[in-house]
Amino acid sequence: MVDLRGELEGKVAIVTGSARNIGRATAEELAHAGAALVINSVQAKDLCEEVAEGIRARGGRAIPFLADVRDPEAVNALAAAAIKEFGGIDIMVHNAAVRSNIPFEDMTWETFHASVDLSINGCFHLAKAVLPSMKQRGGGSIIGVGGMSSLRGSAGRSHVMAGKMGLNAFIRGLALDLAKYNIRANQVVVGSFDTVRDGNPSSAPTAAIESMRKAEGAIPLGRLGHPQDMANLIRFIVGPGAEYMTGQTLHSNGGAYMNL
């Protein structure tokens, strides 16, 4: 039986897109499990510092680091900062994403490429950067965060769907190639989650509120997901309780994926 009290003590995690919403909840949950955290965003410096300060105030270890995961040099600097501050890297959660809705006829190549670049190329750069340390430390865990719309389909999101499905395939490739180093790779899939403006639907435009209510009605469990729901799942997958799990795609959607 695995003892899950402080099960990530001594581990070091990088969570991209962790200034708010699911990324923030995940970083805070991994810190609660004992891991040291690198809080990352492209430009939300104040929010990254806020998350890191909150973790430290609760007795944890965390640093903020701004980096665009599409830039390999910036990603290498991100990994180097984690190693310098905490001694290595054990966990990498690639949560950064583009979540815009744009009909295909209005979409530019730049918009399409940006989504694919962030989801797939970003994960490539991150995996390359953390691999040497994970190998040195005897293993690790890589998580890609996907979306249910990439599997069910959603109008105006072909660019996001392409990026997330490509990420899914890349994660499975990593699982096969890196298993010999005891490095696991899995993808988690987000359903309809309450993440509008830091999860506060009351501050969202009316159209967004109506969209959330419609989605909520189609979820068997009867509610939208909360960032903590995904944070709990990721904590389990990167921990010792899931040490025989790799190359998998795991959903957190309240049963919505069944309700086609």
Helices and strands as residue ranges (DSSP letters): E 12-15, H 21-32, E 36-41, H 45-57, E 62-66, H 72-86, E 91-94, G 104-106, H 109-116, I 117-121, H 122-136, E 140-147, H 149-152, H 158-178, G 179-181, E 183-190, G 201-203, H 206-217, H 227-238, G 240-242, E 249-252, G 256-258
